[in-house]
Amino acid sequence: MISIHRRFVVPIYVLSAALWAAVALAAAQSFRVPLTGAEETPPVESAGKGMADITYDPATRVVTWTITYSGLSGPVTMAHFHGPAAKGAIAGVEIWLTKQGSPAENPIKGQATLTPEQAQEFTAGKWYVNLHTKDHAGGEIRGQVVPPKG
C-alpha cells in the first residue's frame, strides 16, 4: 500500500517543483520603447519624441510604465496602449495610460494587470504606445512595444 502511495506522491512532488521553478524563472522584464512621429500610422511630421520605460512581470501579468516626452505640438491629451496590431497597423485602445479627462503629466506613470489574452498579445509584440495631442488627435508619437525574448 505504501508503494502505491509513493507512485502518486513522487510525481506530484516533481511536477510541483518544476512548476514552482518555472514561475521563479519568469522574472520581470524591463525594456525601453522609443516614441516618434515617424512610427505613427500614417507618419506624422513632428519634433516630438519620447521614451517608454516598461516593466512586465509574466508571473503576475503586471505591466508598469514611465513615459517621458518632449517637443510635441502641444500638451498630451491622451496616452494609450493600443492593440493587437503589428507595426504600422492601427488598433483600438487596450489600456489608458493617463487619467481620462485630465491633463497628462510628464512623465506619465502607471501600472495595470493584463488579462491572459492581453498578456499574450503584449508579449507577442502586438501592442503599441501612442501619445495624442490636440493637433494630432490620432496620435503624434508612437512606438511598438516589443518585449525582450527570453
ABEGO torsion letter per residue (X at the ends): XAAAAAAAAAAAAAAAAAAAAAAAABBBBBBBBBBBAAABOBBBBBABBBBBBBBBBAAAGBBBBBBBBBGBABBBABBBBBOBBBBGBBBBBABBABBBGBBBBOBBBEBBBBBAAAAAAAAAGABBBBBBBAABAAEABBBBBBBBBX
